[in-house]
Amino acid sequence: MFIMNKLYSLTLLLITVLFVKAQTLSVDGVNYTVDTLENHMVGPGTQYVSLRLTAPAKRLDVYFLKTDLKNPHVEIRTALGRDSIYGGEPTSVLAKRISTEKNFYFAGTNGDFYVTSGYVGYPVSGNMADGEIARIPGSRNVFTVDEQKIPDIGIMSYDGNIKFGTETWQINSVNHLREENKLVLYNRHNGKYTRTNAYGTEVLIELLDGYTWGSNKTLKAKVLKVEKGVGNMAIPKGKAILSGHGTAAASLDLLSLNDEIDIRLNLSVNSNSTSNFLQMTGGDNYKTMLLNGVVEQTSVWNELHPRTGLGFSQTKDTIIFCVVDGRGLSIGATTKQLAILMKSAGAYTAFNMDGGGSSTMYVAEYGKAVNTTSDGTERSVANSVYVVSTAPTDNQIAILKPYQASVLLPRYGEHIPKFYGYNQYGVLLNSDVQGVTLSCPTSLGRIEGNKFIATGNTPGNITATYNNNVTVNIPVSFLPVSNLKIRLDSVITDNRSDYPIEVVASTSGGDALISPAALNWPVKN
């Protein structure tokens, strides 16, 4: 064996370095350097971005999902853990369980705060999934989406009633506990049973054909069954139950089999009392952390914790999710800092949802949480908010996207492109597409198998082609070089194995490998 001494001379023109300022972001008075770890489409109209922000003795790991609501194949939906206001389920597990062929829950985060003793998992704020109220809203902000896919955030009010002939009865609440002289509507979100005692009347109802659950509209329903003095009535799939105690029970006693009633569940937020709201989840009891582009300065949750935020752009056509890791290498954030981060990503209004060990961002491509949850494992949460693909099933790759949308290389630098493959609707089918053919003009460089070598001197495009009909261009530009060096100081080798010499160019974009075949040098020993 022998040692190859680091004695060489390289023949390559060196060009003066151009100064490139690193990307920075100021968060509550701290200037962070921003490193983008991931940035790619993960489903129809939806971009996933993972960032690492660093400052002296500080680090923030931040994750975003940005969804274009104008995309016709995407919706925002909420869902309850274990399909009930009681208990909980990890965000990733819930998404996989409820996904169907044309309803693919491919990304999302945890949602509202919830009760942790007694009725564990019961949402603290208003909650609604697919048009059915799980819990009526109260004094906390809620996030809502209506049937036109228009989001909103604010304090929401509720008023519900039933009309039967000349009678009008107030629906005091939806699900959970039936109090004295109150009328409660129970639906699938309560679980399989009403959980009531025997001191009342319960009426099983079903919406008439052509009617679907929602808000701010009249729903017509038919009575299927009336039970007096029994309680804990079963809630069949697709049905609902009116349950009354005392004076409310006396009202329900007027109903008989096959009677028809009118139901109205009225919801209003920010003076909007006409939209058919379909989805809802709640947040903390502070003021809205980002409202109409203004970051809240006084009503702030000042402790550093993992955080989950949800908001939308000024035009309300983009939904923005954000998760910040905490209680580890990433230090966590206050709600003010979370608001600043979300504003930097394009949010105009946003609020803070459940955080701590609950903070979870799920992306189907990874099959689990993409953030580092502070419990060490993904926590069961009361409810989650998802981006859902409603696109038809299509397993044909029609869109090719490179991991790196553009490339900066020194002359004689190398690049091996990797590609994501999507169907025509933007559903991710393959995160590492093989069999892609590369080509480029000789003025730019040359292709060796799956590798591009920048042997030219004129910027241009690498063209990638898959299956002869799916193409994408990767723009290539040249970086000035300040220094060349062998990567390793010394190497122990033998006379049986070749040593592939690795040459590194120092550039304004960092170190980059140079193709050894492009260089000439004498070797001693």
Solvent accessible surface area in square Angstrom, and as a share of the most:
residue,aa,sasa,rsa
1,M,176,0.79
2,F,101,0.42
3,I,104,0.53
4,M,39,0.18
5,N,59,0.30
6,K,94,0.40
7,L,94,0.47
8,Y,66,0.25
9,S,61,0.39
10,L,42,0.21
11,T,87,0.50
12,L,38,0.19
13,L,146,0.73
14,L,92,0.46
15,I,100,0.51
16,T,116,0.67
17,V,56,0.32
18,L,118,0.58
19,F,182,0.76
20,V,96,0.55
21,K,153,0.65
22,A,63,0.48
23,Q,121,0.54
24,T,74,0.43
25,L,42,0.21
26,S,62,0.40
27,V,2,0.01
28,D,62,0.32
29,G,74,0.71
30,V,40,0.23
31,N,106,0.54
32,Y,9,0.03
33,T,61,0.36
34,V,17,0.10
35,D,77,0.40
36,T,66,0.39
37,L,83,0.41
38,E,56,0.25
39,N,83,0.43
40,H,13,0.06
41,M,26,0.12
42,V,8,0.05
43,G,1,0.01
44,P,1,0.00
45,G,23,0.22
46,T,1,0.01
47,Q,65,0.29
48,Y,6,0.02
49,V,23,0.13
50,S,5,0.04
51,L,25,0.13
52,R,75,0.28
53,L,0,0.00
54,T,58,0.34
55,A,16,0.12
56,P,123,0.78
57,A,111,0.86
58,K,79,0.34
59,R,58,0.21
60,L,2,0.01
61,D,10,0.05
62,V,0,0.00
63,Y,19,0.07
64,F,8,0.03
65,L,0,0.00
66,K,68,0.29
67,T,0,0.00
68,D,48,0.25
69,L,9,0.05
70,K,138,0.58
71,N,31,0.16
72,P,105,0.66
73,H,49,0.22
74,V,0,0.00
75,E,62,0.28
76,I,4,0.02
77,R,32,0.12
78,T,2,0.01
79,A,11,0.08
80,L,5,0.02
81,G,0,0.00
82,R,158,0.58
83,D,65,0.34
84,S,12,0.08
85,I,1,0.01
86,Y,19,0.07
87,G,17,0.16
88,G,16,0.15
89,E,15,0.07
90,P,27,0.17
91,T,1,0.01
92,S,8,0.05
93,V,73,0.42
94,L,1,0.00
95,A,0,0.00
96,K,113,0.48
97,R,111,0.41
98,I,39,0.20
99,S,32,0.21
100,T,82,0.48
101,E,127,0.57
102,K,113,0.48
103,N,46,0.24
104,F,72,0.30
105,Y,13,0.05
106,F,1,0.01
107,A,0,0.00
108,G,0,0.00
109,T,0,0.00
110,N,1,0.00
111,G,0,0.00
112,D,1,0.01
113,F,33,0.14
114,Y,34,0.13
115,V,51,0.29
116,T,108,0.63
117,S,82,0.53
118,G,76,0.73
119,Y,90,0.34
120,V,72,0.41
121,G,1,0.01
122,Y,20,0.08
123,P,1,0.00
124,V,45,0.26
125,S,3,0.02
126,G,0,0.00
127,N,0,0.00
128,M,0,0.00
129,A,4,0.03
130,D,65,0.34
131,G,0,0.00
132,E,19,0.09
133,I,2,0.01
134,A,0,0.00
135,R,65,0.24
136,I,39,0.20
137,P,13,0.08
138,G,45,0.43
139,S,103,0.66
140,R,58,0.21
141,N,14,0.07
142,V,0,0.00
143,F,0,0.00
144,T,0,0.00
145,V,5,0.03
146,D,9,0.04
147,E,95,0.42
148,Q,124,0.55
149,K,49,0.21
150,I,86,0.44
151,P,0,0.00
152,D,19,0.10
153,I,6,0.03
154,G,8,0.07
155,I,97,0.49
156,M,3,0.02
157,S,66,0.43
158,Y,42,0.16
159,D,69,0.36
160,G,0,0.00
161,N,27,0.14
162,I,0,0.00
163,K,105,0.45
164,F,49,0.20
165,G,78,0.75
166,T,145,0.84
167,E,70,0.31
168,T,82,0.47
169,W,19,0.07
170,Q,107,0.48
171,I,0,0.00
172,N,44,0.23
173,S,30,0.19
174,V,2,0.01
175,N,0,0.00
176,H,30,0.14
177,L,89,0.44
178,R,33,0.12
179,E,110,0.49
180,E,123,0.55
181,N,67,0.34
182,K,76,0.32
183,L,3,0.01
184,V,1,0.01
185,L,2,0.01
186,Y,0,0.00
187,N,4,0.02
188,R,95,0.35
189,H,4,0.02
190,N,0,0.00
191,G,18,0.18
192,K,160,0.68
193,Y,106,0.40
194,T,0,0.00
195,R,135,0.49
196,T,19,0.11
197,N,84,0.43
198,A,44,0.34
199,Y,162,0.62
200,G,12,0.12
201,T,4,0.02
202,E,2,0.01
203,V,0,0.00
204,L,20,0.10
205,I,0,0.00
206,E,63,0.28
207,L,25,0.12
208,L,43,0.21
209,D,146,0.75
210,G,84,0.81
211,Y,77,0.29
212,T,94,0.54
213,W,36,0.12
214,G,1,0.01
215,S,1,0.00
216,N,18,0.09
217,K,57,0.24
218,T,55,0.32
219,L,1,0.00
220,K,74,0.31
221,A,0,0.00
222,K,65,0.28
223,V,0,0.00
224,L,47,0.24
225,K,94,0.40
226,V,42,0.24
227,E,36,0.16
228,K,119,0.51
229,G,48,0.46
230,V,87,0.50
231,G,9,0.08
232,N,74,0.38
233,M,11,0.05
234,A,52,0.40
235,I,15,0.08
236,P,52,0.33
237,K,192,0.81
238,G,56,0.54
239,K,48,0.20
240,A,1,0.00
241,I,0,0.00
242,L,0,0.00
243,S,0,0.00
244,G,0,0.00
245,H,46,0.20
246,G,36,0.35
247,T,92,0.53
248,A,11,0.09
249,A,11,0.08
250,A,58,0.45
251,S,23,0.15
252,L,0,0.00
253,D,57,0.30
254,L,98,0.49
255,L,6,0.03
256,S,64,0.41
257,L,115,0.57
258,N,95,0.49
259,D,36,0.19
260,E,99,0.44
261,I,2,0.01
262,D,40,0.20
263,I,0,0.00
264,R,76,0.28
265,L,3,0.01
266,N,36,0.19
267,L,1,0.01
268,S,29,0.19
269,V,1,0.01
270,N,92,0.47
271,S,115,0.74
272,N,44,0.22
273,S,62,0.40
274,T,116,0.67
275,S,24,0.15
276,N,17,0.09
277,F,3,0.01
278,L,44,0.22
279,Q,11,0.05
280,M,0,0.00
281,T,0,0.00
282,G,0,0.00
283,G,0,0.00
284,D,10,0.05
285,N,107,0.55
286,Y,74,0.28
287,K,129,0.55
288,T,20,0.11
289,M,7,0.03
290,L,0,0.00
291,L,87,0.43
292,N,88,0.45
293,G,14,0.14
294,V,104,0.60
295,V,18,0.10
296,E,33,0.15
297,Q,113,0.50
298,T,117,0.68
299,S,30,0.19
300,V,16,0.09
301,W,62,0.22
302,N,108,0.55
303,E,95,0.43
304,L,82,0.41
305,H,47,0.21
306,P,3,0.02
307,R,4,0.02
308,T,0,0.00
309,G,0,0.00
310,L,0,0.00
311,G,0,0.00
312,F,6,0.03
313,S,17,0.11
314,Q,124,0.55
315,T,103,0.60
316,K,68,0.29
317,D,39,0.20
318,T,29,0.17
319,I,0,0.00
320,I,1,0.00
321,F,0,0.00
322,C,0,0.00
323,V,0,0.00
324,V,0,0.00
325,D,7,0.04
326,G,5,0.05
327,R,137,0.50
328,G,54,0.52
329,L,135,0.67
330,S,5,0.03
331,I,51,0.26
332,G,0,0.00
333,A,0,0.00
334,T,10,0.06
335,T,4,0.02
336,K,43,0.18
337,Q,31,0.14
338,L,0,0.00
339,A,0,0.00
340,I,34,0.17
341,L,2,0.01
342,M,0,0.00
343,K,96,0.41
344,S,61,0.40
345,A,17,0.13
346,G,42,0.40
347,A,5,0.04
348,Y,62,0.24
349,T,5,0.03
350,A,0,0.00
351,F,4,0.02
352,N,2,0.01
353,M,0,0.00
354,D,15,0.08
355,G,12,0.11
356,G,10,0.10
357,G,1,0.01
358,S,1,0.00
359,S,2,0.01
360,T,0,0.00
361,M,0,0.00
362,Y,6,0.02
363,V,1,0.00
364,A,27,0.21
365,E,55,0.24
366,Y,80,0.30
367,G,28,0.27
368,K,132,0.56
369,A,15,0.12
370,V,29,0.17
371,N,11,0.06
372,T,101,0.59
373,T,14,0.08
374,S,37,0.24
375,D,73,0.38
376,G,65,0.62
377,T,103,0.60
378,E,42,0.19
379,R,82,0.30
380,S,54,0.35
381,V,2,0.01
382,A,2,0.02
383,N,0,0.00
384,S,0,0.00
385,V,0,0.00
386,Y,0,0.00
387,V,0,0.00
388,V,0,0.00
389,S,3,0.02
390,T,38,0.22
391,A,6,0.05
392,P,56,0.35
393,T,76,0.44
394,D,30,0.16
395,N,127,0.65
396,Q,99,0.44
397,I,19,0.09
398,A,46,0.35
399,I,55,0.28
400,L,5,0.03
401,K,78,0.33
402,P,20,0.13
403,Y,87,0.33
404,Q,91,0.41
405,A,78,0.61
406,S,67,0.44
407,V,5,0.03
408,L,107,0.53
409,L,12,0.06
410,P,0,0.00
411,R,97,0.35
412,Y,41,0.16
413,G,0,0.00
414,E,44,0.20
415,H,24,0.11
416,I,88,0.45
417,P,12,0.08
418,K,89,0.38
419,F,5,0.02
420,Y,11,0.04
421,G,0,0.00
422,Y,0,0.00
423,N,3,0.01
424,Q,108,0.48
425,Y,48,0.18
426,G,4,0.04
427,V,22,0.12
428,L,29,0.15
429,L,62,0.31
430,N,59,0.30
431,S,44,0.28
432,D,54,0.28
433,V,8,0.05
434,Q,125,0.56
435,G,66,0.63
436,V,26,0.15
437,T,90,0.53
438,L,18,0.09
439,S,58,0.37
440,C,30,0.18
441,P,67,0.42
442,T,126,0.73
443,S,57,0.37
444,L,0,0.00
445,G,3,0.03
446,R,96,0.35
447,I,48,0.24
448,E,85,0.38
449,G,71,0.68
450,N,91,0.47
451,K,55,0.23
452,F,0,0.00
453,I,3,0.01
454,A,0,0.00
455,T,32,0.18
456,G,8,0.08
457,N,101,0.52
458,T,65,0.38
459,P,83,0.52
460,G,23,0.22
461,N,62,0.32
462,I,0,0.00
463,T,43,0.25
464,A,0,0.00
465,T,35,0.20
466,Y,50,0.19
467,N,84,0.43
468,N,147,0.75
469,N,114,0.59
470,V,13,0.07
471,T,84,0.49
472,V,33,0.19
473,N,79,0.41
474,I,0,0.00
475,P,63,0.39
476,V,2,0.01
477,S,45,0.29
478,F,49,0.20
479,L,23,0.11
480,P,21,0.13
481,V,8,0.05
482,S,54,0.35
483,N,71,0.37
484,L,20,0.10
485,K,76,0.32
486,I,15,0.08
487,R,127,0.46
488,L,63,0.31
489,D,106,0.55
490,S,66,0.42
491,V,21,0.12
492,I,127,0.65
493,T,24,0.14
494,D,44,0.23
495,N,136,0.69
496,R,214,0.78
497,S,67,0.43
498,D,143,0.74
499,Y,50,0.19
500,P,103,0.64
501,I,32,0.16
502,E,52,0.24
503,V,0,0.00
504,V,9,0.05
505,A,0,0.00
506,S,24,0.16
507,T,16,0.09
508,S,31,0.20
509,G,64,0.61
510,G,37,0.35
511,D,94,0.49
512,A,22,0.17
513,L,83,0.41
514,I,2,0.01
515,S,3,0.02
516,P,49,0.31
517,A,83,0.64
518,A,31,0.24
519,L,13,0.07
520,N,109,0.56
521,W,58,0.20
522,P,92,0.58
523,V,88,0.51
524,K,121,0.51
525,N,114,0.59
